[in-house]
Amino acid sequence: MSIDIENLTVTYGQEKVISGLTLNIPEGCFFTLLGPSGCGKTTLLRTIAGFIPAAGGAIRFSGQDVTKLPPHRRAIGMVFQDYALFPDKTVNQNVAYGLRARGETGAAAARKVAQALERVALGHLGDRHPAALSGGQRQRVALARAMVIKPAVLLMDEPLSNLDAKLRIQIRETIAELQREANITTVFVTHDQEEALAMSDLIGVLNRGAVEQLGSPQAIYARPRTGYVADFVGSANRFVARLTPAQGGLIEADLGPVRLFATDAREGAVCAEGLLVIRPENLHLSRAPRVGMQNLPARVRSRQYLGSRTSYRLDIGGDLNLVADAHGPGHDGFMPGDQVNVAVDPAQAQVIAA
């Protein structure tokens, strides 16, 4: 089932939290609303669900206008951040709740509950109460409860935020696998960029109730259109620069102490100032200049050893600093105070609108 949102407005009192938002989510898509706290992503999700009324605009599921329908008539499954399980009911009873609300009881409903719990590897825990389960198990119960009714749309509000790092990876793999198997259109809310990049078909980065950029995980990460997206999705070196066209379709970015050639990603803009963006992993450190690259002398200011990589903060002149992530054998070979060379490929440095 596709989701079409047209000119949506949502208000809290006199304040417009979402204003004139238009968005299409294709059928079967795993769509993630990504953004920091307060950007409007949970408000948008709950408006899609019907828990928050729209002040204007329309929401359609495969062409059917559901804007004024209550949640129980929208064919949705909802997974909440705090699980929202009934503490006085067993796992079986929690999962069966949505079926009972739809008038399904007896042996047929019991089979559906058992199948749903088996799919999340909890078939042996049906008689337990939520208090006897771990956080990961409770989250899988909440997922089974949402999936057992075979919803047309699955909505998930930061469902992994209360789990530890290792368990988050396990549960997100479970969610992604179940979503692909069932081909359910899914809207997933998170502030965690890694979750969004790992799970999504399509990501909408929200900023103050508006979609700042919409695209695939690869496009959002590799080709951010604004400084907000570049900074929020992954880490990035960002510099305001004076711009001059250069040969080969490149652009020269003047940072003051240094100049760098970069790819112009401003989609036809011709202004003389822009934002130079370089991901830390696209900076290459060495003792000597590298052939075929543009090279900058730098001094190691500090470093953080992170196991599979080392992150270096580098002085490149004036008040400018770069962060470079080194990978591979010997990635931790530079120390504070060392003079190093920073090699930059113009194809991996982008100029976007300031």
C-alpha positions, 0 to 999 in steps of 0.5 A: 500500500502506498502512502501519499501525503499532500500539503499536510499541516499539523499544529500544536495550539497556534504553533505549526509543527508541520506546514505544507508537507508533501511526500510519496512513499511507494508500496512495499518501501521501507521508508525512514524519517530521520532527524534530531529530537524536535524536528517533527518526525514523531508528530508526522508518524502519529499523524499518519497513524491517526493519533494526531489530527491533521489541521490541513492537507490529506493522507491517502493509502493507495488512493483512499483518503484516510485523513479523518479515519481513526487509527483502528480503521487505517489498517496499520500496525504500530510499534512504540518506543516504550513497547506499550505491552500490557504488564498483566497479560502474557506474551500470547495475550499481548500478541493476540490483542489486535486480533481480539479487537478485530473479532478474531478468537479461538483456534484460528487466532491462536495459530496466528499468534503462534506463527507470529511469535515463531517468526520473531523466535519467541515461540517458547515464551508465550506464557511469560509476562513482559516483566520476565522478558529482556528488552530485546524480547519485549521489543520482538513481542511488540513487533509480533503484535503489530505484524500478526494483524497483517497490516497494510502499513507498519509504523515504528516510532524509534523502536530500538532506542532503548536497546544496547548497541549489539542488540539494536543490530540484531533486532534491526536485522529481524525487522528488515527481514520480516518487512522484506518477507511481508512486503509491508510499506513501513515508516520507521522513525529514528534519530540514529543515522546508522539505523537509517542507512542500514535498513532503508530503501528511502530516507527523508531527512527532516528539519523543522517539520520539512523534508530537507532531503529525500533519497536512497541511503547512498544518495543521502550519504554521498550526495547531501544537498545541504549542510544540515544533511551533510552534518547530521547524516555521518560526520563531515568536514564543512567549510564556507568557501569562495568559489571559482570555476576550474577546468574539467568541470571542477570548482576551486574552493578558496578557504583562505589558508588553502585552496582545494578543487572539488566537484560542484554539486549545487545543481546549476547554482552560480553564486560565488560562495558555497559550502565545501564538504569532505567526509573524514574517510575520504581524506588520505594520510601519508608521510609524503605527497600522493601522485594524482591527488591534491596534497595538503601539509598538516599537523596532527593535533589529536587522535582517537583510536577506535579499533577498526579505524583511528580518527585524527584532528589535523591543523591545516593552517590558520584556524582550519581543522580537518577530521580524517579517519584512517583505516587498514593496517597501520591506521594508528601510526600517526601521533599528535605533533606529527607532520603529515600529508593529507591527500584529497581526490576532487571527486570526493570533495563536494561544493553544495549550497551554503 
